[in-house]
């Protein structure tokens, strides 16, 4: 079974900067989702992008999907300290699979 | 109102004991999941039920047994607990398979 793999494993930036995280997967998908996990909490769904979509926006989040490269990116613009969390991508295929996540630290 | 709830929140127990973790969702979803998140934060799916039927059963020790008495509940029973079972266990639900998942707060299990 496939799963998304996030890159980088960890990212540290200053408040106000943009943060970009990448996700790669191996087989064909119907959709790809991004989730966020604050320390000690459950995952929270951020955004879903379907295989026939190339880009999607939600507030300060921008997700792109390149099915030819089997990759997706999550861009958080004008980051805030409150964005500090782990970010996971999940792909479906036969069923949902999560990667190991990118741990984002936004320094005030 | 809590959408996906788990009990207990913390569980500290001795090796060899048997314990259960309960999960309930009030979202009317058909699909429920159990995940294990280890110390490296890797989130691994263990089981998934759709309409009370087991649809995903990953390679986990048979000491782990899920039970779904109805669509709103998915419990996890663990026999003969081992040190390596220490982790955070998350329950989740979704309207259907492959759809957005809603996670519970997690159960932190520590086996001594």
HADDOCK unambig.tbl for C-alpha pairs under 7 A between the chains (distance, minus, plus):
assign (segid A and resid 41 and name CA) (segid B and resid 105 and name CA) 5.38 0.50 0.50
assign (segid A and resid 41 and name CA) (segid B and resid 106 and name CA) 6.73 0.50 0.50
assign (segid A and resid 42 and name CA) (segid B and resid 90 and name CA) 6.94 0.50 0.50
assign (segid A and resid 42 and name CA) (segid B and resid 103 and name CA) 5.40 0.50 0.50
assign (segid A and resid 42 and name CA) (segid B and resid 104 and name CA) 5.68 0.50 0.50
assign (segid A and resid 42 and name CA) (segid B and resid 105 and name CA) 4.74 0.50 0.50
assign (segid A and resid 42 and name CA) (segid B and resid 106 and name CA) 6.04 0.50 0.50
assign (segid A and resid 43 and name CA) (segid B and resid 103 and name CA) 5.70 0.50 0.50
assign (segid A and resid 44 and name CA) (segid B and resid 102 and name CA) 6.77 0.50 0.50
assign (segid A and resid 44 and name CA) (segid B and resid 103 and name CA) 6.84 0.50 0.50
assign (segid A and resid 45 and name CA) (segid B and resid 100 and name CA) 6.84 0.50 0.50
assign (segid A and resid 45 and name CA) (segid B and resid 101 and name CA) 6.98 0.50 0.50
assign (segid A and resid 92 and name CA) (segid B and resid 98 and name CA) 5.76 0.50 0.50
assign (segid A and resid 95 and name CA) (segid B and resid 98 and name CA) 5.86 0.50 0.50
assign (segid A and resid 96 and name CA) (segid B and resid 98 and name CA) 5.77 0.50 0.50
assign (segid A and resid 98 and name CA) (segid B and resid 43 and name CA) 6.29 0.50 0.50
assign (segid A and resid 99 and name CA) (segid B and resid 42 and name CA) 6.85 0.50 0.50
assign (segid A and resid 99 and name CA) (segid B and resid 43 and name CA) 6.92 0.50 0.50
assign (segid A and resid 100 and name CA) (segid B and resid 41 and name CA) 6.41 0.50 0.50
assign (segid A and resid 100 and name CA) (segid B and resid 42 and name CA) 4.41 0.50 0.50
assign (segid A and resid 100 and name CA) (segid B and resid 43 and name CA) 6.36 0.50 0.50
